[in-house]
Amino acid sequence: MPDSNKEKSVVVLGSISLEPLRRLKRLKASAGGDASGVRQSLGGVNDDSAAEVLSVEVGDGVQHGEILLDKPANSRWPEDIFSHARRGVAYAWARFGSFALVLVVSFFLIVYFGLVATPRYASEAQFVVKQSEGNEVALAGLASLGSVSTSMRDALIIKEYIESRDMAVALDEAVGLKAHYQTSDADFFSRLSMDATTEEYVDYYNNHLVIHHDETSDIVYVEVQAFTPEYALLLSEKLLEISEVFINDLGDKIAKEQMRYAEEEVQRTHGIMKDQQNKLLQFQDKNKLYSPEQEGSALLEAINSLQAEVIKADARLKELTAVMRDDAPEVRAQRNLINSLNQQLKEEKTRLTSEGDNSLNKVNVDYQEIRLGAELVADLYKSSLASLESVRADAYRKLKHLLIVQHPSLAEEDKYPRRLYNIFTWFAVVLMIYLIGRLMLAIIKEHRD
């Protein structure tokens, strides 16, 4: 109890309409330290109003205070919890002023993070994406500044996929992730709303996911959070499984597209080659020739042979006419032979070259065109087959694999929320808001004055 020589003032707590201590000072000055006078000046509180009276010692400022009760006989104040709360708030306000709000909020933060907040367990994994046969060449100097390796590009792609909506939906379909986040076992502020939209679910998923990429080693670090350690482990394993399927499909899709194009090219060239071969067969059947080129060569040899025989026959005729008369049987026979040879030579030359379409030289030109087309198509078909084999080998070299560096493990203790960190962080935020508010109020008051 305070000493009797100390001045006292009282304020009535009717509906917790707390007037600052400045009013207490004014009441004290007007009543001369008489509590009954203060009571009358505040509205004539009688004994039947069940009003509680707060007594505080007032000097130059508030030094300390205590609660004095002016209660009627029929009051049930020891059982009135709300009355106790009102008196506690009034005392805190009288002692600390508006800073009591900071203390109250801090108290609730301590209670929530210390006792209420649902623990979350984390499961960690690390992996790297590699090709079957990497043949990357490191660039030196300034050229390396803008270069991105294949492994880094694949790691960034898988990182973006893990943070994407598709991954969140895939995990929900695989292990019911959304329902787990909405479980009633978690506190209200920790769990996902029951009527949450897909966008809200994706945001919640990303808020409970930690992922980063090490540019030096190209290792991707992934941490997932869940309300139980077993579910966190299951979630991490399923995330790696879906990621592996994605990165394999990504490489397979490119390889399959290249393979499909190469196979279509092989089929196309094979069809053209078959058409050219059919044209060649039809040409041979129509002209009764296997090869006009070979036929022409044989015909040239025959013409040359006939010309040689004609020359010999002419020489023999001259020899005979030198010793015999022109009407001699041998001379006439020799002339007949020469005429026959000349006639045969003329026919052979006509077969070889003439103005008609059936001459061997024109047939040979058409044949050469068809044969050349067939050979070109055959070469194109061989090239497409070689390209197909090259694409198949290149597809194997570019096949991507997800290599796990650190496998997921079962957490033995919760990692989140970080209670002390959150308490001090939120206290600092509330205190900053309070100080900014006080500063703004002081500025406004100064401008009004």
C-alpha positions as CSV (number, residue, x, y, z in Angstrom):
1,M,0.0,0.0,0.0
2,P,1.3,3.5,-0.7
3,D,2.1,5.9,2.1
4,S,-0.7,8.1,3.5
5,N,1.1,11.3,2.8
6,K,1.2,10.6,-1.0
7,E,-1.4,12.2,-3.2
8,K,-4.0,10.0,-4.8
9,S,-6.5,10.3,-7.5
10,V,-9.2,7.8,-8.8
11,V,-10.8,7.2,-12.1
12,V,-14.1,5.2,-12.6
13,L,-13.8,2.2,-15.0
14,G,-17.4,2.1,-16.3
15,S,-17.1,0.8,-19.9
16,I,-13.2,0.9,-20.0
17,S,-13.3,4.5,-21.3
18,L,-9.8,5.1,-20.1
19,E,-8.8,8.7,-19.9
20,P,-5.0,9.4,-19.9
21,L,-3.2,10.4,-16.8
22,R,-3.6,14.0,-17.7
23,R,-7.3,13.8,-16.8
24,L,-6.3,12.1,-13.5
25,K,-4.0,15.1,-12.7
26,R,-6.8,17.5,-13.5
27,L,-9.2,15.6,-11.3
28,K,-6.7,15.5,-8.5
29,A,-6.1,19.2,-8.7
30,S,-9.8,20.0,-8.7
31,A,-10.7,17.6,-5.9
32,G,-7.7,18.3,-3.7
33,G,-6.9,14.7,-3.3
34,D,-10.3,13.6,-2.2
35,A,-11.4,10.4,-3.8
36,S,-15.1,11.1,-3.2
37,G,-14.8,14.4,-4.8
38,V,-13.2,12.9,-7.9
39,R,-15.9,10.3,-7.9
40,Q,-18.6,13.0,-7.9
41,S,-16.8,15.0,-10.6
42,L,-16.7,11.9,-12.8
43,G,-20.4,11.4,-12.8
44,G,-21.6,10.7,-9.3
45,V,-20.8,7.1,-8.9
46,N,-22.8,5.5,-6.1
47,D,-22.2,2.3,-4.1
48,D,-24.8,0.3,-6.2
49,S,-23.1,0.8,-9.5
50,A,-20.6,-2.0,-8.9
51,A,-17.9,0.3,-10.3
52,E,-14.3,-0.5,-9.7
53,V,-11.9,2.4,-8.9
54,L,-8.3,2.5,-9.8
55,S,-6.0,4.4,-7.5
56,V,-2.7,5.6,-8.9
57,E,-0.1,7.8,-7.2
58,V,0.6,10.9,-9.2
59,G,3.6,13.1,-8.9
60,D,5.3,14.8,-11.7
61,G,4.6,11.6,-13.7
62,V,3.2,8.2,-13.0
63,Q,5.6,6.5,-10.6
64,H,3.7,3.4,-9.5
65,G,0.1,2.4,-8.8
66,E,-2.2,-0.1,-7.3
67,I,-5.8,-1.1,-7.6
68,L,-8.3,-0.1,-4.9
69,L,-11.9,-1.3,-5.1
70,D,-14.9,0.6,-4.2
71,K,-17.4,-2.2,-4.5
72,P,-20.9,-2.7,-3.2
73,A,-21.6,-5.5,-0.8
74,N,-23.5,-7.6,-3.3
75,S,-20.7,-7.6,-5.9
76,R,-19.3,-10.9,-7.1
77,W,-16.0,-9.4,-8.2
78,P,-13.7,-12.4,-7.3
79,E,-15.6,-14.5,-9.8
80,D,-15.9,-11.8,-12.4
81,I,-13.1,-12.7,-14.9
82,F,-14.0,-10.0,-17.3
83,S,-13.7,-7.5,-14.6
84,H,-10.3,-8.7,-13.7
85,A,-9.3,-8.4,-17.4
86,R,-10.6,-4.9,-17.6
87,R,-8.7,-3.9,-14.5
88,G,-5.5,-5.5,-16.0
89,V,-5.9,-3.6,-19.2
90,A,-6.6,-0.4,-17.4
91,Y,-3.5,-0.9,-15.2
92,A,-1.3,-1.6,-18.1
93,W,-2.6,1.4,-20.0
94,A,-2.1,3.6,-17.0
95,R,1.4,2.3,-16.4
96,F,2.6,2.0,-20.0
97,G,0.2,4.1,-22.1
98,S,-0.2,3.1,-25.7
99,F,3.0,1.0,-25.6
100,A,0.7,-1.6,-23.9
101,L,-0.6,-2.5,-27.3
102,V,2.9,-3.5,-28.3
103,L,3.2,-5.7,-25.2
104,V,-0.2,-7.3,-25.8
105,V,0.6,-8.1,-29.4
106,S,4.0,-9.5,-28.3
107,F,2.3,-11.6,-25.7
108,F,0.0,-13.1,-28.3
109,L,3.0,-13.7,-30.6
110,I,4.8,-15.5,-27.9
111,V,1.8,-17.6,-27.1
112,Y,1.2,-18.5,-30.7
113,F,4.7,-19.3,-31.8
114,G,5.6,-20.9,-28.5
115,L,2.5,-23.0,-27.9
116,V,0.0,-22.9,-30.7
117,A,1.9,-23.0,-34.0
118,T,1.9,-26.4,-35.6
119,P,5.4,-27.8,-36.2
120,R,6.4,-28.5,-39.8
121,Y,9.0,-31.2,-40.8
122,A,11.4,-30.8,-43.7
123,S,12.8,-33.4,-46.0
124,E,15.9,-32.4,-48.1
125,A,17.3,-33.8,-51.3
126,Q,20.0,-32.8,-53.7
127,F,20.4,-33.9,-57.4
128,V,22.2,-32.9,-60.6
129,V,21.1,-33.3,-64.2
130,K,23.6,-34.9,-66.6
131,Q,23.7,-36.2,-70.1
132,S,24.8,-39.7,-71.1
133,E,27.9,-38.4,-72.9
134,G,28.8,-34.8,-72.1
135,N,31.2,-33.2,-74.6
136,E,31.0,-29.6,-73.5
137,V,34.0,-27.4,-74.3
138,A,34.8,-24.8,-71.7
139,L,35.2,-21.3,-73.2
140,A,38.0,-19.1,-72.1
141,G,38.2,-15.4,-71.5
142,L,35.3,-13.1,-72.1
143,A,33.5,-15.7,-74.2
144,S,32.7,-17.6,-71.0
145,L,30.8,-14.7,-69.5
146,G,27.7,-15.2,-71.6
147,S,27.9,-18.9,-72.0
148,V,25.5,-21.3,-70.3
149,S,26.4,-25.0,-70.1
150,T,23.9,-27.7,-70.9
151,S,23.9,-29.0,-67.3
152,M,23.2,-25.5,-66.0
153,R,20.4,-25.0,-68.5
154,D,18.8,-28.3,-67.5
155,A,19.2,-27.5,-63.8
156,L,17.4,-24.2,-64.3
157,I,14.7,-25.8,-66.3
158,I,14.0,-28.4,-63.6
159,K,14.1,-25.7,-60.9
160,E,11.4,-23.7,-62.7
161,Y,9.3,-26.9,-63.2
162,I,9.5,-27.8,-59.5
163,E,8.1,-24.3,-58.7
164,S,5.4,-24.5,-61.3
165,R,1.7,-25.1,-61.1
166,D,2.1,-28.4,-63.0
167,M,4.3,-29.8,-60.3
168,A,1.9,-28.7,-57.5
169,V,-1.0,-30.3,-59.4
170,A,1.0,-33.5,-60.1
171,L,1.9,-33.8,-56.4
172,D,-1.7,-33.3,-55.4
173,E,-2.8,-36.0,-57.8
174,A,0.0,-38.4,-56.6
175,V,-0.1,-38.0,-52.8
176,G,-3.0,-35.7,-52.0
177,L,-0.8,-32.7,-51.1
178,K,-3.6,-30.1,-51.0
179,A,-5.7,-32.2,-48.6
180,H,-2.6,-32.6,-46.3
181,Y,-2.1,-28.9,-46.2
182,Q,-5.8,-28.5,-45.3
183,T,-5.7,-30.9,-42.4
184,S,-7.6,-29.9,-39.3
185,D,-4.7,-31.1,-37.2
186,A,-2.8,-28.0,-38.0
187,D,-3.6,-24.6,-36.5
188,F,-5.7,-22.1,-38.3
189,F,-2.8,-19.8,-39.3
190,S,-0.6,-22.7,-40.5
191,R,-3.0,-24.7,-42.6
192,L,-4.4,-24.0,-46.0
193,S,-8.0,-22.8,-46.2
194,M,-10.6,-25.5,-47.0
195,D,-12.1,-23.4,-49.8
196,A,-8.7,-22.4,-51.3
197,T,-8.5,-22.0,-55.0
198,T,-5.8,-23.7,-57.1
199,E,-3.9,-20.5,-57.3
200,E,-3.9,-20.1,-53.5
201,Y,-2.8,-23.8,-53.2
202,V,0.1,-23.2,-55.6
203,D,1.2,-20.1,-53.6
204,Y,1.0,-22.1,-50.4
205,Y,3.0,-24.9,-51.9
206,N,5.7,-22.5,-53.0
207,N,5.8,-20.9,-49.6
208,H,6.5,-24.3,-48.1
209,L,9.2,-25.2,-50.7
210,V,12.9,-24.2,-50.6
211,I,14.9,-24.7,-53.8
212,H,18.1,-23.2,-55.1
213,H,20.7,-24.0,-57.7
214,D,24.5,-24.0,-57.1
215,E,26.1,-22.5,-60.2
216,T,29.5,-24.0,-59.4
217,S,28.5,-27.6,-59.2
218,D,25.1,-27.4,-60.9
219,I,23.5,-29.2,-57.9
220,V,19.9,-28.4,-57.2
221,Y,18.9,-28.4,-53.5
222,V,15.2,-29.0,-52.7
223,E,13.5,-28.9,-49.3
224,V,9.8,-29.7,-48.9
225,Q,7.7,-29.1,-45.7
226,A,4.9,-31.1,-44.2
227,F,3.1,-31.5,-40.9
228,T,4.4,-35.0,-40.3
229,P,7.9,-36.4,-40.9
230,E,6.6,-39.4,-42.8
231,Y,4.6,-37.3,-45.2
232,A,7.5,-35.0,-45.7
233,L,9.7,-38.0,-46.8
234,L,6.9,-39.3,-49.1
235,L,6.5,-35.9,-50.6
236,S,10.2,-35.5,-51.3
237,E,10.5,-38.9,-52.9
238,K,7.5,-38.3,-55.1
239,L,8.9,-34.9,-56.1
240,L,12.1,-36.5,-57.2
241,E,10.3,-39.2,-59.1
242,I,8.1,-36.7,-61.0
243,S,11.2,-34.5,-61.7
244,E,13.1,-37.5,-63.2
245,V,10.1,-38.4,-65.4
246,F,10.0,-34.7,-66.6
247,I,13.7,-34.4,-67.4
248,N,13.7,-37.8,-69.2
249,D,10.6,-36.8,-71.2
250,L,12.2,-33.5,-72.0
251,G,15.3,-35.3,-73.6
252,D,13.2,-38.0,-75.1
253,K,10.8,-35.6,-76.7
254,I,13.6,-33.8,-78.6
255,A,15.2,-37.2,-79.6
256,K,11.9,-38.6,-80.7
257,E,11.2,-35.5,-82.8
258,Q,14.6,-35.9,-84.5
259,M,14.1,-39.6,-85.0
260,R,10.6,-39.1,-86.4
261,Y,11.9,-36.6,-88.9
262,A,14.8,-38.9,-89.9
263,E,12.5,-41.9,-90.3
264,E,10.0,-40.0,-92.4
265,E,12.9,-38.8,-94.6
266,V,14.0,-42.4,-95.1
267,Q,10.5,-43.5,-96.0
268,R,10.1,-40.6,-98.4
269,T,13.4,-41.3,-100.2
270,H,12.6,-45.0,-100.3
271,G,9.3,-44.3,-102.0
272,I,11.0,-42.0,-104.6
273,M,13.6,-44.7,-105.2
274,K,11.0,-47.3,-105.8
275,D,9.2,-45.0,-108.3
276,Q,12.5,-44.5,-110.2
277,Q,13.2,-48.2,-110.3
278,N,9.7,-48.9,-111.7
279,K,10.2,-46.3,-114.4
280,L,13.5,-47.9,-115.3
281,L,11.8,-51.4,-115.6
282,Q,9.0,-50.0,-117.7
283,F,11.5,-48.3,-120.0
284,Q,13.5,-51.6,-120.5
285,D,10.4,-53.6,-121.1
286,K,9.1,-51.0,-123.6
287,N,12.4,-50.8,-125.6
288,K,13.3,-54.5,-125.2
289,L,16.7,-53.3,-123.9
290,Y,18.5,-54.1,-120.7
291,S,21.0,-51.3,-121.2
292,P,21.0,-49.0,-124.3
293,E,24.5,-48.0,-123.3
294,Q,25.8,-51.5,-123.6
295,E,23.7,-52.1,-126.7
296,G,25.2,-49.0,-128.3
297,S,28.7,-50.1,-127.5
298,A,28.1,-53.5,-129.1
299,L,26.6,-51.8,-132.2
300,L,29.6,-49.5,-132.5
301,E,31.9,-52.5,-132.4
302,A,29.8,-54.2,-135.2
303,I,29.9,-51.0,-137.3
304,N,33.7,-50.8,-136.9
305,S,34.0,-54.5,-137.8
306,L,31.8,-54.0,-140.9
307,Q,33.8,-51.0,-142.0
308,A,37.0,-53.1,-141.6
309,E,35.5,-55.9,-143.8
310,V,34.4,-53.3,-146.4
311,I,37.9,-52.0,-146.6
312,K,39.3,-55.5,-147.0
313,A,36.8,-56.4,-149.6
314,D,37.6,-53.3,-151.6
315,A,41.2,-54.1,-151.5
316,R,40.5,-57.7,-152.7
317,L,38.3,-56.3,-155.6
318,K,41.1,-54.1,-156.8
319,E,43.4,-57.1,-156.7
320,L,41.1,-59.2,-158.7
321,T,40.3,-56.5,-161.3
322,A,44.0,-56.1,-161.9
323,V,44.3,-59.7,-163.2
324,M,40.8,-60.5,-164.4
325,R,38.1,-59.0,-166.5
326,D,35.2,-57.2,-164.9
327,D,32.7,-59.9,-165.9
328,A,34.7,-62.6,-164.3
329,P,32.8,-64.7,-161.7
330,E,35.2,-63.9,-158.9
331,V,35.1,-60.2,-159.6
332,R,31.3,-60.2,-159.6
333,A,31.2,-62.2,-156.4
334,Q,33.5,-59.7,-154.8
335,R,31.4,-56.8,-155.8
336,N,28.3,-58.5,-154.4
337,L,30.1,-59.0,-151.1
338,I,31.1,-55.3,-151.0
339,N,27.5,-54.3,-151.7
340,S,26.2,-56.5,-148.9
341,L,28.7,-55.2,-146.4
342,N,27.9,-51.6,-147.3
343,Q,24.1,-52.3,-147.0
344,Q,24.6,-53.9,-143.6
345,L,26.8,-51.1,-142.5
346,K,24.2,-48.6,-143.5
347,E,21.5,-50.4,-141.5
348,E,23.6,-50.6,-138.4
349,K,24.4,-46.9,-138.6
350,T,20.7,-46.2,-139.0
351,R,19.9,-48.2,-135.9
352,L,22.5,-46.2,-134.0
353,T,21.6,-42.7,-135.2
354,S,18.5,-41.6,-137.1
355,E,15.9,-38.9,-137.1
356,G,13.3,-41.3,-135.7
357,D,12.4,-41.7,-132.0
358,N,13.6,-45.4,-132.0
359,S,17.2,-44.6,-132.7
360,L,19.6,-46.0,-130.1
361,N,21.1,-42.7,-129.4
362,K,17.7,-41.1,-128.4
363,V,16.8,-44.2,-126.5
364,N,20.1,-44.0,-124.7
365,V,19.5,-40.4,-123.7
366,D,16.1,-41.2,-122.1
367,Y,17.7,-44.2,-120.4
368,Q,20.5,-42.2,-119.0
369,E,18.1,-39.7,-117.5
370,I,16.1,-42.4,-115.8
371,R,19.2,-44.2,-114.7
372,L,20.7,-41.0,-113.3
373,G,17.5,-40.2,-111.4
374,A,17.5,-43.7,-109.9
375,E,21.1,-43.4,-108.9
376,L,20.5,-40.0,-107.3
377,V,17.5,-41.3,-105.4
378,A,19.5,-44.3,-104.3
379,D,22.3,-42.1,-103.0
380,L,19.7,-39.9,-101.2
381,Y,18.2,-43.0,-99.6
382,K,21.6,-44.1,-98.4
383,S,22.2,-40.7,-97.0
384,S,18.9,-40.7,-95.1
385,L,19.7,-44.1,-93.7
386,A,23.1,-42.8,-92.5
387,S,21.4,-39.7,-91.0
388,L,18.9,-41.9,-89.2
389,E,21.7,-43.9,-87.6
390,S,23.5,-40.7,-86.7
391,V,20.3,-39.2,-85.1
392,R,19.8,-42.4,-83.1
393,A,23.4,-42.3,-81.8
394,D,23.0,-38.6,-81.0
395,A,19.8,-39.2,-79.2
396,Y,21.5,-41.7,-76.9
397,R,24.3,-39.2,-76.2
398,K,21.8,-36.5,-75.4
399,L,19.7,-38.7,-73.1
400,K,19.4,-36.8,-69.7
401,H,19.6,-38.5,-66.3
402,L,18.7,-37.1,-62.9
403,L,21.5,-38.2,-60.5
404,I,20.6,-38.0,-56.8
405,V,23.4,-36.6,-54.7
406,Q,21.5,-36.7,-51.4
407,H,18.5,-39.0,-50.9
408,P,15.5,-37.8,-48.9
409,S,15.6,-38.8,-45.2
410,L,13.1,-39.0,-42.4
411,A,13.2,-35.9,-40.2
412,E,13.6,-36.5,-36.4
413,E,12.6,-33.1,-35.3
414,D,10.6,-30.2,-36.6
415,K,12.5,-27.4,-38.5
416,Y,9.7,-24.9,-38.9
417,P,8.4,-22.5,-37.7
418,R,11.6,-21.0,-36.4
419,R,10.0,-19.8,-33.1
420,L,12.5,-17.5,-31.6
421,Y,13.3,-15.9,-35.0
422,N,9.7,-15.3,-35.7
423,I,9.0,-13.9,-32.3
424,F,11.8,-11.4,-32.4
425,T,11.1,-10.5,-36.1
426,W,7.4,-9.9,-35.5
427,F,8.2,-7.9,-32.3
428,A,10.6,-5.7,-34.2
429,V,7.9,-5.2,-36.9
430,V,5.2,-4.3,-34.3
431,L,7.6,-2.0,-32.5
432,M,8.5,-0.3,-35.7
433,I,4.8,0.2,-36.6
434,Y,4.2,1.6,-33.1
435,L,7.1,4.0,-33.3
436,I,6.1,5.2,-36.8
437,G,2.5,5.7,-35.5
438,R,3.6,7.6,-32.5
439,L,5.8,9.8,-34.7
440,M,2.9,10.5,-37.1
441,L,0.6,11.4,-34.3
442,A,3.1,13.7,-32.8
443,I,3.6,15.4,-36.2
444,I,-0.2,15.8,-36.6
445,K,-0.6,17.1,-33.1
446,E,2.2,19.6,-33.6
447,H,0.6,20.9,-36.8
448,R,-2.8,21.3,-35.1
449,D,-1.2,23.3,-32.3
